[in-house]
Amino acid sequence: MHTTDRTLELDCSKLTPTLFQRLVAGLAPLVSLFRGFRNRMEVNGLHDLNDSQLRDIGLTRADLTSAFLASTFFEDPSEHLTRSARNRWRLQLFRPHED
């Protein structure tokens, strides 16, 4: 019985990105900056809501202030607000309901 070793050589070298892929990769930081600016404007608009409306979405005025203080101009403050709302929601799960 003879065994034959067969190997298949594949050319797995790195493919060069297309022009479109390079354009998308080059514009990604600009898109991210624009998204952060847009979210900052939306978070700023939350100041127009009253305290009851903020409480309905799981936020407080202090959360809005700390989101702006915790983030630089180029950072997205909405991430901080999302964490604050989620943490408050988790705390509510473990509190007994007062009827």
ABEGO torsion letter per residue (X at the ends): XBBBBBBBBBBABBBBBBAAAAAAAAAAAAAAAAAAAAAAAAAAAAAABBAAAAAAAGBBAAAAAAAAAABBAABBAAAAAAAAAAAAAAAAAABBBBX
